[in-house]
């Protein structure tokens, strides 16, 4: 019973870790896309913030 619980817990932890890895990879990809968009539009944002503040 105890060993079975340890095996089940380790499998669940592995699945959670794998899903976290996929989510991290996706978030890194989206962060790269957002950074590219920001670097392209940085002058526009800077101009906008200067005009309003």
N, C-alpha and C positions, 0 to 999 in steps of 0.2 A: 504493500500500500504506500509506504513512504517513498520507495524508489520510483514507483509509478507517478506519484505526485511531482517528484523532482523532474522526471522526464517531461511530463506535461507542461510544467512551468517553464522549463528550458525551451521547449518548442514554441510556447506562446511568446516568450521573450525574444526568440529568434525572429518570429513573424513580425512582432512589433518593431524590432530593430530594422528588419528589411523594409517594412512600410515607411519607417522614419527615414531610411536612406533614400528611398524613392522620392519622398516628399522633399527632403533636403536637396536632392538633385534638381527637382522641378523648381524649387524656390530659388536656387542658384541661377538656373536658366532664366527665370523671370526677372531676377535682380539684374542680370546682365542686360536683358532687353530694356528694362526700365532705365538703367544707367546710360545705355546708348541713346534712348529717347531724350533723357535729361541733358546729356552732353550736346545733342543736336539743338535742343530748345533752350539752352541755358541763357543765351542772350535775350531771348523773348521774355523768360521769367524774370531776369534781372531788370529789364526795362519796365515790366509790369509792376514789380515790387517797388521800384524807384518812383513810379508815377503815383502809387497809392499810399506811400508812407513818407 
